[in-house]
Amino acid sequence: MFVGEEKNGVCPMKDYSDGKINVLVTGAAGRIGSYFCENSNKKYNLYCMTDKSCPDQVNIVKNWGQVIESDITNLEQLKSDFSNKNIHTVLHLAATPDPNATWSNLLQLNVNGTYNVYVAAKFASIKRVIFASSIHAVSGYPADVQIKTTDPVNPGDMYGVSKCFGESMGRYMAEREGLSVIAIRIGAHQPPETLQNGVGLIDSWISKRDLNQLIERCIDVEKMKFGIFNGLSDNRFKCLDISDARKMLGYEPQDDAWRENKSLKEFRLSDVVQV
C-alpha cells in the first residue's frame, strides 16, 4: 500500500544531477546495514550509526561513511545526532532481530528506539524515514495465502508485533507530522547456502543485492507520503506479493530462491510444457 503521487504507473525518482544526498543508517554494522553501506556509499553520503556500547562496530563501517556512535534508546542524544547534518533520509535498521524474543527483550530497541528515531527525524527536519519492517508482521497468515500489502497485519510472534508498531507509528508520523515514511517488510534475508537445507525459504527469501536495490528505490522515490512494500526476491513462489513494489518503485529483483537451491533443479520448472 502507498500514499503518494504516481505518473504512468511509477512514482517519480530523484534526479541526482545536483549531487548526492545524505543518508543516515541506524544499525549500520549489522548484516543489512553493512552491505548497504559498502555497496551504496558511492551513491549517497552516508552517516553510519553504530551502538556506542559496542565500540568494535566502528571498524566494520568506518571506511564507508562518517561514523556516529549513539544510543537509539536515548531520544535527546538522537535529536542531537540527527541535527545539523542536512540528512535527507534515515534508514532505520537497528533492532533486536529475534523472532523468539520476549516482549521485554523487544521493548527497548524495537518499540522505544523506533519511536525515538521517528521523533528525532521530525525534530531534525529530515524528509524521510525508511523503516525495516519484517515478514513477521504478517506471518500469522496460513501458508497457502499470498499476502498483499493491503491485507491487515497478522503477526505470528511478538517480534512481528513490534514491527507492526513501527509501521503504525510510521503511518501516524506521515499523516499527522508530515514525515515521509516507507516500510519494507523484509523476507528471509539469509545467505544462499541456507537454501540448500530444504524448501522452507523458497517462497520467502530475499538476496542481499535485491534488498539493497529495494532500499535504494525507497530512498530515491519522490512524492510518497507513506508506503508499505513487501521485500522478496523474484522467487518462483512468493508468499508476499511484490507487484506494487515493481509498479510503484520500479523494483526489478534479480535472484530466485528456486535457482539457488541445487536440489530442486531436477524438477525443471523452467521447461515449457506443450499441450
C-alpha positions as CSV (number, residue, x, y, z in Angstrom):
1,M,0.0,0.0,0.0
2,F,1.1,3.6,-0.5
3,V,0.0,7.2,-0.3
4,G,1.7,9.4,-2.8
5,E,1.7,10.5,-6.4
6,E,2.4,8.3,-9.4
7,K,2.9,9.1,-13.1
8,N,2.3,6.5,-15.7
9,G,2.1,3.8,-13.0
10,V,5.5,4.6,-11.5
11,C,6.3,7.2,-8.9
12,P,8.9,9.7,-9.9
13,M,12.5,9.0,-8.8
14,K,15.0,11.6,-7.6
15,D,17.4,13.3,-10.0
16,Y,20.9,13.2,-8.6
17,S,22.3,15.7,-11.1
18,D,22.6,18.2,-8.3
19,G,24.7,15.9,-6.2
20,K,24.4,13.1,-3.6
21,I,22.0,13.3,-0.7
22,N,22.9,12.5,2.9
23,V,21.6,9.2,4.3
24,L,21.9,8.1,8.0
25,V,21.8,4.4,8.7
26,T,21.0,3.1,12.1
27,G,22.2,-0.4,12.8
28,A,24.9,0.2,10.1
29,A,27.2,-2.6,11.3
30,G,24.5,-5.3,11.0
31,R,24.1,-7.7,8.1
32,I,21.8,-5.5,6.1
33,G,23.3,-2.2,7.1
34,S,26.9,-3.1,6.4
35,Y,26.1,-4.5,2.9
36,F,24.2,-1.3,2.2
37,C,27.0,1.0,3.4
38,E,29.6,-1.0,1.5
39,N,27.6,-1.1,-1.8
40,S,25.8,2.3,-1.8
41,N,28.4,4.7,-0.3
42,K,29.3,6.0,-3.8
43,K,25.7,6.9,-4.5
44,Y,24.9,8.6,-1.1
45,N,26.8,10.5,1.5
46,L,26.5,8.1,4.5
47,Y,26.3,8.6,8.2
48,C,26.9,5.1,9.7
49,M,25.3,5.0,13.1
50,T,26.6,2.3,15.5
51,D,25.8,1.2,19.0
52,K,28.1,3.1,21.3
53,S,28.1,0.2,23.8
54,C,29.8,-1.9,21.1
55,P,32.9,0.0,20.0
56,D,34.1,-2.8,17.7
57,Q,31.2,-1.9,15.3
58,V,33.1,1.2,14.2
59,N,35.8,-0.9,12.4
60,I,33.1,-2.5,10.3
61,V,31.8,0.7,8.7
62,K,34.5,3.3,9.1
63,N,35.6,3.1,5.5
64,W,32.1,3.7,4.1
65,G,30.9,6.9,5.7
66,Q,31.1,9.2,8.8
67,V,30.6,7.1,11.9
68,I,28.3,8.2,14.7
69,E,28.4,6.2,17.9
70,S,25.0,6.6,19.5
71,D,22.1,5.0,21.5
72,I,18.7,4.9,19.9
73,T,17.1,4.4,23.3
74,N,18.2,7.9,24.2
75,L,15.9,10.4,22.5
76,E,17.8,13.6,23.4
77,Q,21.1,12.1,22.0
78,L,19.3,11.1,18.8
79,K,18.0,14.5,18.3
80,S,21.5,15.9,18.6
81,D,23.0,13.2,16.4
82,F,20.3,13.8,13.7
83,S,20.6,17.6,13.7
84,N,22.6,20.0,11.6
85,K,23.7,17.4,9.0
86,N,21.2,18.1,6.2
87,I,20.1,14.5,6.3
88,H,17.5,13.6,3.7
89,T,16.7,10.0,4.7
90,V,17.1,7.8,7.8
91,L,17.4,4.1,7.0
92,H,16.3,2.6,10.4
93,L,17.7,-0.9,10.7
94,A,18.7,-1.1,14.4
95,A,16.6,-3.6,16.2
96,T,16.5,-6.9,18.2
97,P,16.1,-9.2,15.2
98,D,15.0,-12.3,17.1
99,P,11.6,-13.8,16.3
100,N,11.7,-15.8,19.5
101,A,12.4,-12.8,21.7
102,T,10.0,-11.9,24.5
103,W,8.3,-8.6,24.7
104,S,10.6,-7.4,27.5
105,N,13.6,-8.0,25.2
106,L,12.0,-6.2,22.3
107,L,10.6,-3.2,24.1
108,Q,13.8,-1.0,24.3
109,L,15.1,-1.2,20.7
110,N,12.1,-2.2,18.6
111,V,9.5,-0.1,20.2
112,N,11.1,2.7,22.3
113,G,14.1,3.0,19.9
114,T,11.8,3.1,16.8
115,Y,9.7,5.8,18.4
116,N,12.8,7.8,19.2
117,V,14.1,7.6,15.6
118,Y,10.8,8.9,14.2
119,V,10.6,11.8,16.7
120,A,14.2,12.7,16.3
121,A,13.8,12.7,12.5
122,K,10.9,15.1,12.8
123,F,12.8,17.3,15.2
124,A,15.8,17.5,12.8
125,S,13.6,18.3,9.7
126,I,14.6,15.0,8.0
127,K,12.4,14.3,5.0
128,R,12.1,10.5,5.1
129,V,12.4,7.5,7.3
130,I,12.7,4.0,5.8
131,F,11.6,1.5,8.4
132,A,12.9,-2.0,8.3
133,S,9.7,-4.0,9.0
134,S,9.6,-7.7,8.6
135,I,7.6,-10.6,7.0
136,H,6.9,-11.4,10.7
137,A,4.3,-8.6,10.7
138,V,2.1,-10.8,8.6
139,S,3.5,-14.3,9.4
140,G,0.3,-15.3,11.1
141,Y,-1.5,-16.0,7.8
142,P,-1.8,-19.6,6.6
143,A,1.0,-20.9,4.4
144,D,-1.2,-21.1,1.3
145,V,-2.1,-17.3,1.3
146,Q,-0.1,-14.8,-0.7
147,I,-0.1,-11.7,1.3
148,K,-0.6,-8.2,-0.2
149,T,0.4,-5.0,1.4
150,T,-3.2,-4.0,1.6
151,D,-4.0,-7.1,3.8
152,P,-4.3,-6.4,7.5
153,V,-1.3,-7.1,9.7
154,N,-1.3,-10.5,11.2
155,P,1.9,-11.1,13.3
156,G,2.9,-14.6,14.1
157,D,5.1,-13.7,17.1
158,M,5.9,-10.8,19.4
159,Y,8.8,-9.7,17.2
160,G,6.2,-9.3,14.4
161,V,4.0,-7.3,16.8
162,S,7.0,-4.9,17.4
163,K,7.3,-4.4,13.6
164,C,3.5,-3.7,13.4
165,F,4.1,-0.9,15.9
166,G,6.8,0.6,13.7
167,E,4.5,0.5,10.7
168,S,1.7,2.1,12.6
169,M,4.0,4.7,14.2
170,G,5.3,5.5,10.7
171,R,1.7,6.0,9.3
172,Y,1.0,8.4,12.2
173,M,4.2,10.4,11.6
174,A,3.3,10.6,7.8
175,E,-0.3,11.6,8.2
176,R,-0.1,13.8,11.3
177,E,3.5,15.1,11.4
178,G,4.4,15.4,7.7
179,L,7.3,12.9,7.6
180,S,7.6,10.7,4.6
181,V,7.8,7.1,5.7
182,I,8.3,3.9,3.8
183,A,8.2,0.5,5.5
184,I,9.8,-2.6,3.9
185,R,8.5,-6.0,5.0
186,I,11.8,-7.8,4.6
187,G,11.6,-11.5,3.9
188,A,14.1,-14.2,4.8
189,H,17.4,-12.4,4.4
190,Q,19.7,-15.4,4.6
191,P,22.9,-16.5,2.7
192,P,22.1,-18.5,-0.4
193,E,23.8,-21.5,1.3
194,T,20.9,-21.8,3.7
195,L,18.6,-22.6,0.8
196,Q,20.3,-25.9,0.3
197,N,18.9,-27.2,3.6
198,G,15.4,-27.8,2.2
199,V,12.5,-25.8,0.8
200,G,11.5,-23.8,3.8
201,L,12.7,-20.5,2.5
202,I,12.0,-20.8,-1.2
203,D,8.9,-18.6,-1.1
204,S,10.2,-16.0,1.4
205,W,13.8,-15.4,0.6
206,I,15.4,-12.1,-0.4
207,S,19.0,-11.8,-1.5
208,K,21.4,-9.2,-0.4
209,R,21.6,-7.4,-3.7
210,D,17.8,-7.5,-4.2
211,L,17.1,-6.0,-0.8
212,N,19.8,-3.3,-1.4
213,Q,18.1,-2.4,-4.7
214,L,14.8,-2.1,-3.0
215,I,16.2,0.1,-0.2
216,E,17.8,2.4,-2.9
217,R,14.4,2.6,-4.7
218,C,12.7,3.6,-1.4
219,I,15.3,6.3,-0.9
220,D,15.1,7.6,-4.4
221,V,11.3,7.7,-4.9
222,E,9.8,11.1,-4.7
223,K,6.3,12.4,-3.7
224,M,5.5,9.5,-1.5
225,K,4.0,10.3,1.9
226,F,3.7,6.8,3.2
227,G,4.2,3.3,1.8
228,I,4.5,-0.3,2.8
229,F,6.3,-2.7,0.3
230,N,7.0,-6.4,0.5
231,G,10.6,-7.3,0.1
232,L,11.3,-10.6,-1.6
233,S,13.5,-11.7,-4.5
234,D,11.9,-12.9,-7.7
235,N,11.3,-16.4,-6.3
236,R,9.3,-18.9,-8.4
237,F,6.8,-19.0,-5.5
238,K,6.2,-15.9,-3.3
239,C,4.4,-15.8,0.0
240,L,4.4,-12.0,-0.3
241,D,3.0,-10.1,-3.3
242,I,5.7,-7.7,-4.7
243,S,3.7,-6.4,-7.6
244,D,3.2,-2.9,-6.0
245,A,7.0,-2.6,-5.5
246,R,7.5,-3.4,-9.1
247,K,4.9,-0.9,-10.3
248,M,5.4,2.0,-7.9
249,L,9.1,1.8,-7.3
250,G,10.4,0.1,-10.5
251,Y,11.8,-2.7,-8.4
252,E,13.5,-5.4,-10.5
253,P,14.7,-8.3,-8.4
254,Q,17.4,-10.4,-9.9
255,D,17.5,-13.5,-7.8
256,D,15.3,-16.6,-7.3
257,A,15.5,-19.0,-4.4
258,W,14.5,-21.8,-6.7
259,R,17.5,-21.3,-8.9
260,E,19.8,-21.1,-5.8
261,N,18.6,-24.4,-4.5
262,K,20.6,-27.0,-6.4
263,S,18.5,-29.9,-5.2
264,L,15.4,-28.5,-7.0
265,K,16.9,-28.3,-10.4
266,E,15.8,-31.8,-11.3
267,F,12.2,-30.7,-11.2
268,R,12.9,-28.5,-14.3
269,L,10.1,-26.0,-13.6
270,S,11.5,-23.7,-16.2
271,D,10.7,-26.1,-19.0
272,V,7.9,-25.2,-21.3
273,V,5.2,-27.9,-21.4
274,Q,3.4,-28.3,-24.8
275,V,-0.2,-29.4,-24.6
